Amino acid sequence: MTEYGRGSGSQPWHPEDPLYGDQGYTGQQFAPQHQPQQQSQPPYGQQQPYPGQAGQQQYGWDPSQNAGGTGPYGAADQGAGYPGQTSGTYAAGGPSEYYEYDTGTTGYPQQQAPYVGEQTTGQHEQVRPAPAPAPVHPAEEKISLFDDPDPADAPSVAPADDDEPAPREEGGRRDRRGKGKGREKKNKRRSGTACLVVATLLVGVVGGGGYLAYDYWQTHYGAAPDYEGQGSGEVQVEIPKGAGLGQMGEALQKAGVVKSVGAFTEAAGKNPKGKSIQPGTYTLHKEMSGAAAVEMMTNTANFLTIAEGRRAVQIYAAIDEKLGLAAGTTKDVAEKQAKELGLPEWANSDPKIRDPLEGFLYPSQYSAGKGTKPEVILKQMVARAKENYAKQDLEGKAKELGLKTPLQLITVASLVNAEGMTHDDFRKMSRVIYNRLKPTNVQTNGKLEFDSTANYAKNQSKLDLNPQELRKYDHPYNTYFIRGLPPGPIGNPGAEALRAAMDPEPGDWYFFVSINEKTTFTKNLQEHQKLVDEFNKSRKTS
């Protein structure tokens, strides 16, 4: 639709136009009127139809279909909403033919000839149409979340009591394409909340990405977190048998000794002795550097190693020597503080027991640096024994094997450890003990007759013992004199001896002889005596 003062086109009429709300063509015709000459007409195709006129046809014209006007307009009798307005164009057949509207989709050049003369008869002077400009598409309104609020951007609103239309720019309308060129900046909506949400998301993404990058770098290329210095305080850490450096590092980190597993493993890799750290209980400091922990764990001057099967009196003497104490110091502490060292309830179950700590000074490696007190080391040993014994069903196994208490099972293990030459001997040696303890035993009449028990009773270690004399020696620990097991363990057994005591190898052996570190087991006295004679002969010739 083309109206005076407005260009026809496909753009909607802006709400700020003072003629906004015009209902367009109503079917009424107006007489031709004299119109003032317009200096210029905006290019065709940049005008928008009225907002709110949904479904209204857009009008255009077709020079080849003009029914009689001298210009782009039709005859004066064509009805228009405004003077000079053309509601449509007739087809070539004249008014009697169908009335056809151009919807703007026919591809005709969207061109409006400028009005240059006065209208006298409802027709315009014919002028040569200007060259068709390039099609102008309406710019879509875009909302930026980051535009700064500008009061100048707000649409101008006429005062409520002012009915005069706002002045128009050149061309009879306001230019809405920009400032400084008769253009009015488009309205923009802004949302502070949206800006805050976007900023928060960006910060979260950037922060999370930065943390992941830092963590990746630290994991693959950075130095492991580590403390500095020698640390302080005191903490006991147990390193189990067969543990690798990684497992050792985990135990140290859990105890608060090192800051990370990597700090320990890296330091152990740099230390020549780092890979030779032995299992045992270590007394270390809190918050040590990895290097300091490795140094302390590899310095033999700081440790006491207890071999399996050692008697309590031998261990006491070793502690005195390690700590530089007078002989007998640790033994006195053991006798006076036995009840405060953490023994299990079933430990001291027989009043004839010589030493309640016997069997509970677990063989392992312990920290024994300068200034360490004997009771500290003894507590570590007892705690280690309790921990290992608690992992076994000692009470259930004792009943299964015909024993009365868990302490008797520890006692059997101590005998296995004392009499067996190697771990390969332990399960057969365990079977010999249980066979001799049977009431039906006629080979030894229910007596164990072990030299190790007689030596324990006499606090000695000899090989050439006279069985006839030992059978007359009255002592609770002398199994040549008493039947059954001694009152308590005769040493401190290791893990292998304890397992053998709980799981003896099936067999009917009653005797054994060890020759050249090889133990031979026999079922009767005659076979056993032959081996004894062979043993005595080998000793005389050596």
Secondary structure, DSSP 8 states (H G I E B T S, - for coil): -BBTTB--SSS---TTSTTTT-----S-----------S----TT-----TT-TT-------GGG--S-SSSS--TTS--SSTT-B--EE-TT-TTS-EE---S-S----------S--SSS----------------------TT----GGGS-----TT--S-----TTTS-B-S-TTTTB--------HHHHHHHHHHHHHHHHHHHHHHHHHHHHHTS------SS-EEEEEEEE-TT--HHHHHHHHHHTTSSS-HHHHHHHHHHSTTGGG--SEEEEEEES--HHHHHHHHH-GGGEEE--TT--HHHHHHHHHHHHT--TTHHHHHHHHHGGGS---TTTT--TT-S-TTTT-S--SEEE--TT--HHHHHHHHHHHHHHHHHTS-HHHHHHHTT-SSHHHHHHHHHHHHHH-SSGGGHHHHHHHHHHHTSTT--SSTT----HHHHHHHHT---S---HHHHTT---TT-TTTSSS--SS-SS---HHHHHHHHS-------EEEEETTEEEEESSHHHHHHHHHHHHHHHHH-
